[in-house]
Amino acid sequence: MAIELNKPALRHARALIRDGKVVRDERDDWSEAAPTADEENSFIDREGWTEYSHWHLGIDESEDRETKGAYSFPFGDFRKVHRSGVISGESRAGQYDHTEIRDELKSLLELIDDTPK
């Protein structure tokens, strides 16, 4: 399992933040804000796997791209970036030594916090 930075997802997250599509919630809010399996499935059915991938900063190139197992480090609810998701992902990426992903999540958090409300 070689999880790498999903660069299209990073560009997508930055664009959403610049456009003000952010929920400025707290770290512990992610457990409630994260999409459920049913919400993920509905989104995939409606929008497809490529769009689904754009909501995850981690991608495992050894996995089938049309499975949820290929994607990790979600940061939003398919509408907006959640500050809580970014914080949660940064912490988890650090725990598992995904340094590049951790650093990009940290930069997204800084962008959120530095962007006027």
N, C-alpha and C positions, 0 to 999 in steps of 0.2 A: 504494500500500500504506500504509494508515493503521492501524497497530497501536495499539489502545487497551487500557486496563486492563480486565480481565474481572472485574468486581466480585463476581459469584457465586463465582468461583474463589477470590478473596481471602477471602471469608467462609468458604468451605469449608476453606481452608488454616488460617485462624485457629482454627476449631473443632477440626480435627485436632490442632493443636499443644496447645490447651487440654486436649484429651482424652488427651494423652500419646502420640499416634500419630506418633512422630518417630524417625528414625534419625539419631543424632548422629555422622555420619561427617564426613570431611574433604573439602575442595574437590576434590581429584584423584580421589576415589572415584566421582564422578558418572558418569564414562565407563563404569564397570562397573555402576552401579546404575540408570541410566536404562533405561526399558523399551525392548525391541527393537521393530522394526516388527511382528513376529509377535505379541508381547505386546500391543501397541497394538490390532492388528486383532482379537485375541481379546476384549479388553476391550470394544471397540466392538460387536462381535457380541453379546456377553452383556449389556452395560449400556446401550448406545445413545450417541448423539452428545452429548446433554446432559450425561450423567455424564462422558464423555470431556472435555468442555469445562471441567468443574470442576477439572481437574488442570493447567490452563494459565492463567497470569496475563495472557497477551497474546491478544487477539482482533482479527482483521482483518475488519471489518464489510463490506468490499467482496468478500470471498470467500464461497463457498457454505459454510454452517455444517455441512454434512455432508461436508466434506473436511478432511483433516489440515492442509492449507495455511491454514486459517482460524485455527489455534491455534499459539501460541508461548509460550516461557518455562515449560516444564514444571517442576514442583517435587517430584514424587514418583513412586512406583511403583504407583499405584492402590490402595495399602493404607495407606501412611504417607508423610509429608513427609520428604524427605531434606535434611538440612542442606547437603549437597554440591550438591544441585540448586538450592537457594535462593542459595547463594554463586555458583554458575556463572551463574544467571540474572541476578543483580544485576550482575555484571561485564559480561555481554553487553548488558544493557539500557543500561548506562552507555556502552558503546562506540558504540551506535547511537542515542544521544540519546532514549531512551524514559524520560524523567525520572520520570514518575509511576510507571511500573512498577518502575524501579530503586529509588525511594524506598520503595515498598511491600514490595519484596523485602528491603530493608535492615531495615524494621520487623519483618518476619517472622523474620529472622535474630536480631534483638534479642530477640524473643519466645521463640524457641527457646533462646537462651543464658540468658535470665532465668528460664525455667521450670524448677522443680526436676525432677531426673531420677526 
